[in-house]
Amino acid sequence: MGKKFSFKATVRDKQTGETGTAQGTAEGDETYTPERARTDIEGWASAAPGRNLTATDIQLS
């Protein structure tokens, strides 16, 4: 079973420039890095129709 991480990140819509905050939890191991979190966050956030989001300022705890 993996370790639970809390994350907080700034997300920006690449098309409109609109920004917001994403926060939640993820499960991983000692290899779970902010770069890996970025991939997860962008995947989850971009699942919304018509959105093309990028994540920055990722904080894991």
Contacts in CASP RR format, 6 or more apart in sequence:
PFRMAT RR
TARGET T0000
AUTHOR 0000-0000-0000
METHOD contacts of the structure
MODEL  1
MGKKFSFKATVRDKQTGETGTAQGTAEGDETYTPERARTDIEGWASAAPG
RNLTATDIQLS
1 27 0 8 1.000
2 27 0 8 1.000
2 28 0 8 1.000
2 29 0 8 1.000
3 27 0 8 1.000
3 28 0 8 1.000
3 29 0 8 1.000
3 30 0 8 1.000
3 32 0 8 1.000
4 25 0 8 1.000
4 26 0 8 1.000
4 27 0 8 1.000
4 28 0 8 1.000
5 25 0 8 1.000
5 26 0 8 1.000
5 27 0 8 1.000
5 28 0 8 1.000
5 32 0 8 1.000
5 37 0 8 1.000
5 60 0 8 1.000
5 61 0 8 1.000
6 23 0 8 1.000
6 24 0 8 1.000
6 25 0 8 1.000
6 60 0 8 1.000
6 61 0 8 1.000
7 22 0 8 1.000
7 23 0 8 1.000
7 24 0 8 1.000
7 25 0 8 1.000
7 26 0 8 1.000
7 37 0 8 1.000
7 41 0 8 1.000
7 58 0 8 1.000
7 59 0 8 1.000
7 60 0 8 1.000
7 61 0 8 1.000
8 21 0 8 1.000
8 22 0 8 1.000
8 23 0 8 1.000
8 24 0 8 1.000
8 58 0 8 1.000
8 59 0 8 1.000
9 21 0 8 1.000
9 22 0 8 1.000
9 23 0 8 1.000
9 37 0 8 1.000
9 38 0 8 1.000
9 41 0 8 1.000
9 55 0 8 1.000
9 56 0 8 1.000
9 57 0 8 1.000
9 58 0 8 1.000
9 59 0 8 1.000
10 19 0 8 1.000
10 20 0 8 1.000
10 21 0 8 1.000
10 22 0 8 1.000
10 55 0 8 1.000
10 56 0 8 1.000
10 57 0 8 1.000
11 19 0 8 1.000
11 20 0 8 1.000
11 21 0 8 1.000
11 22 0 8 1.000
11 41 0 8 1.000
11 42 0 8 1.000
11 45 0 8 1.000
11 53 0 8 1.000
11 54 0 8 1.000
11 55 0 8 1.000
11 56 0 8 1.000
12 18 0 8 1.000
12 19 0 8 1.000
12 20 0 8 1.000
12 53 0 8 1.000
12 54 0 8 1.000
12 56 0 8 1.000
13 19 0 8 1.000
13 51 0 8 1.000
13 52 0 8 1.000
13 53 0 8 1.000
14 52 0 8 1.000
14 53 0 8 1.000
14 54 0 8 1.000
15 52 0 8 1.000
22 41 0 8 1.000
22 44 0 8 1.000
22 45 0 8 1.000
22 55 0 8 1.000
26 32 0 8 1.000
26 37 0 8 1.000
26 40 0 8 1.000
32 60 0 8 1.000
33 60 0 8 1.000
34 58 0 8 1.000
34 59 0 8 1.000
34 60 0 8 1.000
37 55 0 8 1.000
37 58 0 8 1.000
37 60 0 8 1.000
38 55 0 8 1.000
38 58 0 8 1.000
41 55 0 8 1.000
41 58 0 8 1.000
42 53 0 8 1.000
42 54 0 8 1.000
42 55 0 8 1.000
45 51 0 8 1.000
45 53 0 8 1.000
45 55 0 8 1.000
46 52 0 8 1.000
46 53 0 8 1.000
END
